[in-house]
Amino acid sequence: MLRWIIFIISYTLLSIYGFQALKTAVKSVWIYYLFLAIAVIVEANFLYQFLSASEGRVLTPGKSYAFGFLLAFIAFNLVIIPFMFGEDIIRIIMGLYNKLFSQKESFSIPSRRKFISQIALGLAAVPFASILYGMYRGKYRYRVLNYTLHFEDLPKAFDGYKITQISDIHSGSFDNHEKIEYGVNLINEQKSDVILFTGDMVNNKASEMEPWKNTFGTLKAKDGVFSVLGNHDYGDYVHWETKEAKAENLEQLKQIQKSMGFNLLLNESRFIERNGERIALVGVENWGKGFKKVGDLKKAAQNVSASDFKILMSHDPTHWEEQVIPDNYHYHLTLSGHTHGMQFGIEIPGLIKWSPAKWRYKHWAGIYQQMGQYINVNRGFGYLGYPGRVGIWPEVTVIELKRGTKPA
């Protein structure tokens, strides 16, 4: 209860500063009432959604949107505060100066300056509009990222082999069948040799995938569709009445993947063969620093030899730096997801690549190379928590394998 009281007080103080800026910059009573109405509705909806016990810890679309609107409103006020608070300090100093060094008998503080509030409101509108845009369109703004990776020991038969990677579907967050169908069709349009899904099909429960399994069941590739589990797939973030119910949920998710034509790899491997040559596809269960650690790299690769060309599917990129890189086997390419790129950031190719995700993950989005081994961290197909994306758009990755060295 204490945390909710602190939240209400903090939110109220933030809203007061936002209201003061608006009142200084705009002389229209109906705008004041509109601001106050929005502040109350956003807070009331958030409290209603998150204090409701009906869904427990399950993050429903209703809760996600309540959080999204709250985030937008708080971001708006947070940008305003430094301007208003800074001006308040200056106003107090000026009031004290006039009291001490002028002939004025009473202490008075100068009025707020309109142009300061206008600047604050103008800047505050940027994150506010961006967060709302991310909720309205950004979360389904799919983009295809193409990479070409060169390997001297790639079998000749696989020169030009194309992989499409998707990750972090998080079907429990979806709310638009048309957009999801577009995204799935976009995956198929890449006409890659194989499709690899690197975990987090649901938020918490297998039932979340039921409305979408027919859509994702249309994914097709010449060499098949393969998958691994992510941390959310185990149902660890929701209360279960019994251990048996939790185990049944995981089994149901496995069966759903099977019915969709996904070949789920649970600490095991498969070989893809062409013209008498092969590459090894290794899939581990989730292993993450600070998360569930049931991935067993040794077990997964027990039928793979050191000389095989190896592609590893591992949901969490921390596995790559903690266990894959130091391993005796050379894993040519690891495919991960998990970070979502925090669903927020700025990316301008060749100029800037930034997200708060970098404060938590060393490898958070895109291609990285270390000791002659590559990892691609997919930014995710879906979304979780905040029901949108700003600057870090949902991703379909296409990787082409080439034999030889990279051209200078």
QUIDA-V94461 format. One record per backbone hydrogen bond with DSSP energy under -1.0 kcal/mol. CO is the residue of the C=O (numbers start at 1). NH is the residue of the N-H. E is the energy in kcal/mol with one decimal. If there is no record, write none. Layout:
CO | NH | E
CO | NH | E
This chain:
1 | 5 | -1.9
2 | 6 | -2.5
3 | 7 | -2.1
4 | 8 | -2.5
5 | 9 | -2.3
6 | 10 | -2.7
7 | 11 | -2.9
8 | 12 | -2.2
9 | 13 | -2.3
10 | 14 | -2.4
11 | 15 | -2.3
12 | 16 | -2.0
13 | 17 | -1.7
14 | 18 | -1.9
15 | 19 | -2.6
16 | 20 | -2.4
17 | 21 | -2.1
18 | 22 | -2.0
19 | 23 | -2.7
20 | 24 | -1.8
21 | 25 | -2.1
22 | 26 | -2.5
28 | 32 | -1.3
29 | 33 | -2.2
30 | 34 | -2.1
31 | 35 | -2.4
32 | 36 | -2.4
33 | 37 | -2.6
34 | 38 | -2.5
35 | 39 | -2.5
36 | 40 | -2.2
37 | 41 | -2.6
38 | 42 | -2.8
39 | 43 | -1.8
40 | 44 | -2.9
41 | 45 | -2.6
42 | 46 | -1.9
43 | 47 | -2.5
44 | 48 | -2.5
45 | 49 | -2.7
46 | 50 | -2.4
47 | 51 | -1.9
55 | 58 | -2.2
58 | 60 | -1.3
60 | 64 | -2.4
61 | 65 | -2.6
62 | 66 | -2.0
63 | 67 | -2.4
64 | 68 | -2.5
65 | 69 | -2.7
66 | 70 | -1.8
67 | 71 | -2.8
68 | 72 | -2.2
69 | 73 | -2.2
70 | 74 | -2.7
71 | 75 | -2.5
72 | 76 | -1.9
73 | 77 | -1.9
74 | 78 | -2.8
75 | 79 | -1.7
76 | 80 | -1.0
77 | 81 | -2.0
80 | 84 | -2.3
81 | 85 | -3.6
82 | 86 | -1.9
83 | 87 | -2.1
84 | 88 | -2.1
85 | 89 | -2.0
86 | 90 | -1.9
87 | 91 | -2.7
88 | 92 | -2.3
89 | 93 | -2.5
90 | 94 | -2.5
91 | 95 | -2.2
92 | 96 | -2.5
93 | 97 | -2.5
94 | 98 | -2.5
95 | 99 | -1.8
96 | 100 | -2.5
97 | 101 | -2.9
113 | 117 | -1.5
114 | 118 | -2.2
115 | 119 | -2.2
116 | 120 | -2.3
117 | 121 | -2.6
118 | 122 | -2.3
119 | 123 | -2.4
120 | 124 | -2.5
121 | 125 | -1.5
123 | 126 | -1.1
124 | 128 | -1.5
125 | 129 | -2.7
126 | 130 | -2.4
127 | 131 | -2.5
128 | 132 | -1.8
129 | 133 | -2.6
130 | 134 | -2.5
131 | 135 | -1.3
132 | 136 | -2.0
133 | 137 | -3.3
133 | 138 | -2.2
134 | 139 | -1.4
134 | 389 | -1.0
137 | 140 | -1.5
138 | 141 | -1.5
140 | 142 | -1.7
143 | 396 | -2.3
145 | 398 | -3.0
147 | 400 | -2.9
149 | 402 | -2.8
151 | 154 | -1.0
151 | 404 | -2.0
155 | 158 | -2.0
156 | 159 | -1.8
158 | 161 | -2.1
161 | 401 | -3.1
162 | 193 | -1.6
162 | 194 | -1.2
163 | 399 | -3.0
164 | 196 | -2.9
165 | 397 | -2.4
166 | 198 | -2.1
167 | 381 | -3.0
168 | 382 | -2.8
170 | 173 | -2.1
171 | 174 | -1.2
176 | 180 | -1.9
177 | 181 | -2.6
178 | 182 | -1.8
179 | 183 | -2.2
180 | 184 | -2.5
181 | 185 | -2.5
182 | 186 | -2.0
183 | 187 | -1.5
184 | 188 | -2.0
185 | 189 | -2.2
187 | 190 | -1.2
188 | 191 | -1.6
193 | 223 | -3.3
194 | 164 | -2.4
195 | 226 | -2.5
196 | 166 | -2.3
197 | 228 | -1.2
199 | 168 | -2.4
200 | 170 | -2.0
201 | 171 | -2.5
205 | 208 | -1.5
206 | 209 | -1.9
209 | 212 | -1.5
209 | 213 | -1.2
212 | 216 | -2.4
213 | 217 | -1.5
215 | 218 | -1.3
216 | 219 | -1.5
221 | 224 | -1.4
224 | 195 | -2.1
225 | 263 | -2.8
226 | 197 | -3.0
227 | 265 | -3.1
230 | 233 | -1.2
232 | 235 | -1.2
242 | 246 | -1.4
243 | 247 | -2.4
244 | 248 | -2.4
245 | 249 | -1.8
246 | 250 | -1.8
247 | 251 | -2.1
248 | 252 | -2.3
249 | 253 | -1.9
250 | 254 | -2.1
251 | 255 | -2.1
252 | 256 | -2.2
253 | 257 | -2.3
254 | 258 | -2.0
255 | 259 | -2.5
256 | 260 | -1.4
257 | 262 | -2.7
258 | 261 | -1.3
263 | 227 | -2.1
268 | 283 | -2.8
270 | 281 | -3.4
272 | 279 | -2.0
274 | 277 | -2.5
277 | 274 | -2.9
279 | 272 | -2.5
280 | 311 | -2.8
281 | 270 | -2.4
282 | 313 | -3.2
283 | 268 | -1.8
286 | 294 | -2.9
286 | 295 | -1.4
288 | 291 | -2.2
292 | 288 | -1.2
296 | 300 | -2.4
297 | 301 | -1.7
299 | 302 | -1.3
301 | 304 | -1.9
305 | 308 | -1.3
309 | 280 | -3.4
310 | 333 | -1.6
311 | 282 | -3.1
312 | 335 | -3.0
313 | 284 | -2.3
315 | 337 | -2.9
316 | 319 | -1.7
317 | 321 | -1.2
318 | 322 | -2.2
319 | 323 | -2.8
319 | 324 | -2.1
320 | 325 | -2.8
332 | 374 | -2.4
333 | 312 | -3.0
334 | 376 | -2.4
335 | 314 | -2.3
336 | 378 | -2.7
337 | 339 | -2.2
339 | 342 | -2.2
340 | 343 | -2.1
341 | 344 | -1.3
343 | 390 | -2.4
346 | 354 | -2.8
348 | 351 | -2.9
348 | 352 | -2.1
352 | 348 | -3.0
354 | 346 | -2.6
355 | 358 | -2.0
356 | 359 | -1.7
357 | 360 | -1.4
357 | 361 | -2.9
366 | 377 | -2.4
368 | 375 | -2.2
370 | 373 | -2.0
373 | 370 | -2.7
374 | 334 | -2.2
375 | 368 | -2.5
376 | 336 | -2.8
377 | 366 | -2.5
380 | 395 | -2.3
384 | 386 | -1.1
386 | 388 | -2.1
390 | 345 | -2.1
394 | 143 | -1.8
396 | 145 | -2.4
397 | 165 | -2.9
398 | 147 | -2.7
399 | 163 | -2.8
400 | 149 | -2.4
401 | 160 | -3.3
402 | 151 | -2.6
